Amino acid sequence: MRIRKINVEELFDYYSYEIVMKEHDAISIIHAPNGYGKTTVFKMVNYLLELDIIGISAVPFKKFVVEFTEGTILRVKRVEEKIIERRGSYLTGFLEFEIENIAGKIYDFSISTADYVLERIKEDGLEQFIRRMEMRRRRVPSEEREELENIQNKYERFAEQLNIIRESIKVNFIDSDRLFSSNKQARTREIVRGDKVTRDEMIRMRRDGRTEEYSEQINKSENIIRAAREILFRIQRARQIYSLESEKKDRNFPDRLVQYVDSQSEFFDDEQINEQLDDLEKKRLELEKAGLVLPGKKTLAPTASIDDTMRKFYTLYIKDTFEKLSVYDTIKAKLELFIEIINTKTVFSNKQMRIDNEKGVVFEPLESKSGKKHVIPLEKLSSGEKHDFIMFYELIFNADRTSVFLIDEPEISLHVAWQMEFIDILERICKLNGTQAIIATHSPDIVNGHDDLLISLGVN
């Protein structure tokens, strides 16, 4: 499932857009000058799918709609109404949410944007706020009790449908500030893990509004450190799967070989054996270069003259080895593309990245005055280098066929020469992962030769 269309009415009380994505392309480029709300549109998509009431309520708009390719529509509308009481009148606001599924059935849910409601949601989260209605229902008149029960039921049905959408599409917002985590929960988890803050201390800090400040004081939650650790974890996980597959196949190899030798099954001839072993050696060297396997001996090669029994042995050995190594195929393709992009298509100056078998991501100088090689710590990379590393890590590794990437101002860290190649690089990434990418930019160099992917924002 992909995003087909985004509609926004009266963004900042002025802009109204209908943004229709390119139907037959994985990439759409939204182009407009600064100040037209491109970044806010991306944030709103993210807020809506996360049901982030605080984020949505902070944006001035009238209506926001996301339509998906299989027909589901997600809407939110800001409503203001005048309340008249004996002591006077006042304005109150609501956010009205709707999901229209492919059968045309509508699931709706609304919530007040009154300050006290938003404060409670900010403090406890939306689910906890809704859950507490259960306790309130016991202490209110029956008329109000029915209303609270109705809100609860509607929320539960809406949330269930929203989860169905989330299972079909994973939206990743890569914003222009890629150096630090934009996810508050991730920051909080980092604080708790890294500095062992007690739960009571965390609650007090959250109430005092000091959580983000404290987080940045510790380590600023640098995403480049997290990304490098996750790459190493993915490599280690692939090795574990390989070990399990190897153990499984090696355990019953003798039995399978005996059965194969006694059978009339076909087997490779001498020429095929040599060709397959050459291919196997090439694959092993590629995996070694990608940092996935340790340097080892050359692949087993036959002697000059072998009989049919040995041919069957080699046939089974070759097939087994290819199957075992196939567990690395996905991560190998991602690592190879990542290494190529970082080492040839980005701002990294006099540095080369490689994958070390034990350490994972390692940067070394291409040249040094002393002639000695040394490791460059990730935190010593420039801001532009960090931006590129994080952006391409997210695009390549944090993606699958359900992913949609919203990329805000990719030009922020790219040299002009690489800006002109960015869409070509992105097309390779989208093809590898089967993902959709929507870009917001004001740089003509990013568009470079890809006018067919362009969506220019005008004001309706």
MARRO-740536 format. One record per residue (C-alpha): residue in one letter; x, y, z. Coordinates in steps of 0.2 Angstrom, whole numbers, padded with zeros to 4 digits, always signed. Layout:
<sites>
aXYZ...
</sites>
This chain:
<sites>
m+0000+0000+0000r+0006+0017-0004i+0001+0035-0002r-0009+0041-0017k-0015+0058-0013i-0013+0071+0001n-0026+0085+0003v-0024+0100+0015e-0036+0114+0017e-0032+0131+0024l-0015+0127+0031f-0009+0142+0041d-0026+0149+0037y-0020+0152+0019y-0013+0137+0009s-0024+0123+0001y-0016+0109-0009e-0021+0093-0018i-0005+0083-0020v-0007+0068-0031m+0008+0056-0031k+0016+0049-0047e+0005+0034-0050h+0018+0023-0060d+0034+0029-0051a+0041+0025-0034i+0047+0043-0032s+0037+0060-0031i+0046+0076-0029i+0036+0090-0020h+0044+0107-0026a+0040+0124-0018p+0049+0139-0011n+0053+0140+0008g+0037+0144+0019y+0024+0135+0008g+0022+0121+0022k+0031+0106+0014t+0038+0101+0030t+0022+0103+0039v+0013+0093+0027f+0025+0079+0030k+0023+0081+0049m+0005+0080+0048v+0005+0064+0038n+0016+0057+0052y+0005+0064+0066l-0011+0057+0058l-0004+0040+0057e+0003+0040+0074l-0013+0049+0081d-0002+0062+0089i-0016+0074+0096i-0003+0086+0103g+0006+0087+0086i-0010+0089+0076s-0018+0102+0087a-0002+0113+0086v-0004+0115+0067p-0016+0128+0060f-0027+0120+0047k-0045+0116+0043k-0045+0099+0035f-0031+0086+0031v-0034+0070+0021v-0022+0056+0016e-0028+0044+0003f-0020+0027+0000t-0018+0017-0016e-0030+0003-0011g-0044+0015-0007t-0043+0018+0012i-0045+0037+0017l-0039+0045+0033r-0046+0062+0037v-0044+0074+0051k-0054+0090+0053r-0053+0105+0065v-0070+0111+0071e-0074+0126+0082e-0090+0129+0090k-0098+0142+0101i-0104+0137+0118i-0117+0148+0126e-0120+0147+0144r-0129+0159+0157r-0113+0167+0161g-0108+0171+0143s-0102+0162+0128y-0085+0155+0123l-0076+0145+0108t-0071+0127+0110g-0062+0116+0098f-0062+0098+0092l-0052+0087+0081e-0064+0075+0071f-0055+0060+0064e-0062+0048+0051i-0056+0032+0042e-0066+0027+0027n-0061+0009+0022i-0062+0001+0005a-0080-0004+0007g-0085+0014+0011k-0088+0011+0029i-0083+0026+0040y-0076+0025+0058d-0075+0041+0067f-0069+0048+0083s-0068+0066+0090i-0058+0074+0104s-0058+0091+0112t-0043+0102+0110a-0046+0112+0126d-0030+0116+0135y-0034+0105+0150v-0037+0090+0138l-0021+0092+0129e-0011+0094+0145r-0018+0077+0151i-0014+0069+0135k+0003+0076+0135e+0006+0070+0152d-0002+0053+0151g-0004+0049+0132l-0020+0047+0123e-0024+0029+0127q-0022+0032+0146f-0033+0048+0144i-0047+0037+0136r-0044+0023+0148r-0047+0035+0163m-0064+0039+0156e-0070+0022+0163m-0067+0029+0180r-0075+0045+0177r-0091+0036+0170r-0094+0029+0188r-0095+0047+0195v-0106+0056+0183p-0124+0057+0179s-0131+0044+0167e-0133+0056+0152e-0115+0061+0153r-0110+0043+0156e-0118+0037+0139e-0108+0051+0131l-0091+0045+0138e-0095+0027+0134n-0099+0032+0116i-0082+0042+0115q-0073+0026+0122n-0081+0014+0110k-0078+0025+0095y-0060+0028+0099e-0058+0009+0101r-0066+0005+0084f-0056+0019+0076a-0039+0014+0084e-0042-0004+0077q-0044+0002+0060l-0029+0013+0061n-0019-0002+0066i-0024-0011+0051i-0018+0004+0040r-0001+0004+0050e+0001-0014+0047s+0000-0011+0028i+0011+0005+0027k+0026+0011+0037v+0029+0029+0036n+0046+0035+0040f+0049+0054+0041i+0067+0059+0038d+0067+0077+0043s+0080+0091+0040d+0087+0089+0057r+0093+0071+0055l+0107+0072+0068f+0096+0070+0084s+0082+0058+0087s+0065+0067+0084n+0056+0053+0093k+0052+0058+0111q+0049+0040+0117a+0066+0035+0109r+0075+0049+0118t+0067+0044+0135r+0072+0026+0133e+0089+0032+0129i+0090+0042+0145v+0083+0028+0156r+0095+0015+0148g+0111+0026+0147d+0110+0035+0164k+0098+0024+0175v+0086+0038+0179t+0073+0031+0191r+0054+0031+0185d+0049+0044+0198e+0063+0055+0193m+0058+0053+0175i+0040+0058+0179r+0046+0073+0189m+0057+0078+0174r+0043+0076+0162r+0031+0087+0172d+0044+0100+0173g+0047+0099+0155r+0066+0094+0157t+0066+0077+0148e+0072+0084+0131e+0085+0095+0140y+0092+0081+0150s+0092+0070+0135e+0103+0082+0125q+0114+0085+0140i+0118+0066+0141n+0122+0062+0123k+0110+0072+0112s+0104+0055+0106e+0115+0055+0091n+0107+0045+0078i+0123+0041+0069i+0129+0031+0085r+0112+0022+0085a+0113+0018+0066a+0131+0011+0067r+0126+0000+0082e+0110-0006+0072i+0121-0011+0057l+0132-0021+0068f+0117-0029+0076r+0109-0034+0059i+0126-0041+0054q+0127-0052+0070r+0109-0057+0068a+0113-0063+0050r+0128-0073+0056q+0117-0081+0069i+0104-0087+0056y+0118-0093+0045s+0125-0103+0059l+0109-0111+0063e+0106-0115+0044s+0124-0122+0043e+0122-0133+0059k+0105-0140+0052k+0112-0144+0035d+0129-0151+0041r+0120-0162+0054n+0111-0172+0041f+0123-0170+0027p+0131-0188+0028d+0113-0196+0028r+0108-0185+0013l+0124-0189+0004v+0122-0208+0006q+0104-0206-0001y+0110-0195-0015v+0124-0207-0020d+0112-0222-0020s+0099-0212-0030q+0097-0210-0049s+0096-0191-0047e+0106-0179-0059f+0122-0171-0054f+0134-0158-0060d+0148-0163-0073d+0166-0158-0071e+0164-0142-0080q+0148-0137-0070i+0157-0141-0054n+0172-0130-0058e+0160-0116-0064q+0149-0117-0048l+0164-0118-0037d+0171-0102-0045d+0154-0093-0042l+0154-0099-0024e+0172-0092-0021k+0166-0075-0029k+0151-0075-0018r+0162-0079-0002l+0174-0065-0007e+0159-0052-0009l+0153-0057+0008e+0170-0055+0015k+0172-0038+0007a+0155-0033+0014g+0161-0038+0032l+0148-0052+0033v+0160-0067+0034l+0178-0069+0041p+0193-0071+0028g+0195-0090+0026k+0202-0103+0015k+0198-0104-0004t+0182-0114-0008l+0185-0133-0009a+0191-0138-0026p+0191-0155-0034t+0206-0165-0039a+0210-0167-0058s+0200-0184-0059i+0185-0188-0049d+0171-0202-0051d+0152-0200-0050t+0152-0203-0032m+0163-0188-0029r+0153-0178-0042k+0137-0181-0032f+0147-0176-0016y+0152-0159-0024t+0135-0156-0031l+0127-0158-0014y+0141-0148-0006i+0139-0134-0019k+0120-0133-0017d+0121-0134+0002t+0133-0120+0003f+0124-0108-0009e+0108-0111+0001k+0117-0107+0018l+0125-0092+0011s+0108-0086+0004v+0103-0080+0021y+0115-0066+0018d+0108-0060+0002t+0096-0046+0008i+0109-0038+0020k+0123-0040+0008a+0113-0031-0006k+0110-0017+0007l+0128-0016+0014e+0135-0015-0004l+0124-0001-0009f+0127+0008+0007i+0146+0007+0006e+0145+0012-0012i+0135+0027-0009i+0145+0033+0006n+0162+0031-0002t+0158+0038-0019k+0142+0049-0019t+0142+0059-0003v+0152+0073+0006f+0164+0062+0015s+0181+0070+0012n+0197+0060+0012k+0188+0046+0022q+0183+0028+0017m+0170+0017+0026r+0172-0001+0028i+0163-0015+0038d+0174-0023+0051n+0170-0040+0056e+0170-0036+0075k+0167-0017+0076g+0155-0015+0062v+0155+0003+0053v+0173+0009+0053f+0179+0025+0045e+0198+0027+0040p+0207+0041+0031l+0211+0038+0013e+0228+0047+0015s+0238+0053+0030k+0254+0062+0033s+0261+0049+0043g+0255+0035+0031k+0248+0026+0046k+0230+0020+0045h+0219+0024+0060v+0200+0024+0064i+0190+0040+0064p+0177+0040+0078l+0159+0043+0072e+0157+0058+0083k+0172+0066+0074l+0163+0066+0057s+0157+0083+0051s+0138+0088+0052g+0136+0085+0033e+0144+0068+0034k+0133+0063+0049h+0117+0069+0039d+0122+0059+0024f+0126+0043+0034i+0109+0044+0044m+0099+0048+0029f+0105+0034+0018y+0105+0022+0033e+0087+0025+0036l+0083+0024+0017i+0092+0007+0015f+0091-0002+0031n+0075+0004+0039a+0064-0001+0024d+0053-0015+0017r+0039-0016+0004t+0027-0007+0016s+0038+0008+0019v+0035+0026+0013f+0049+0038+0015l+0045+0057+0018i+0062+0065+0015d+0063+0083+0019e+0076+0094+0011p+0089+0080+0006e+0099+0094-0001i+0104+0100+0016s+0120+0090+0017l+0123+0085-0001h+0136+0094-0011v+0128+0101-0027a+0136+0088-0038w+0128+0074-0028q+0112+0083-0027m+0111+0081-0045e+0113+0062-0043f+0102+0060-0028i+0086+0054-0037d+0096+0042-0047i+0103+0035-0031l+0086+0035-0023e+0078+0025-0038r+0091+0011-0034i+0086+0011-0016c+0068+0011-0020k+0070-0003-0032l+0081-0013-0019n+0068-0012-0005g+0052-0010-0015t+0048+0007-0006q+0039+0023-0010a+0049+0040-0007i+0041+0057-0007i+0053+0071-0007a+0051+0090-0002t+0063+0101-0009h+0066+0119-0015s+0082+0114-0024p+0082+0113-0043d+0098+0103-0042i+0088+0089-0034v+0075+0088-0048n+0089+0088-0061g+0082+0080-0076h+0067+0071-0067d+0054+0084-0071d+0042+0069-0074l+0042+0066-0055l+0039+0084-0051i+0024+0091-0041s+0025+0110-0039l+0014+0117-0025g+0003+0131-0030v-0009+0140-0019n-0028+0136-0022
</sites>
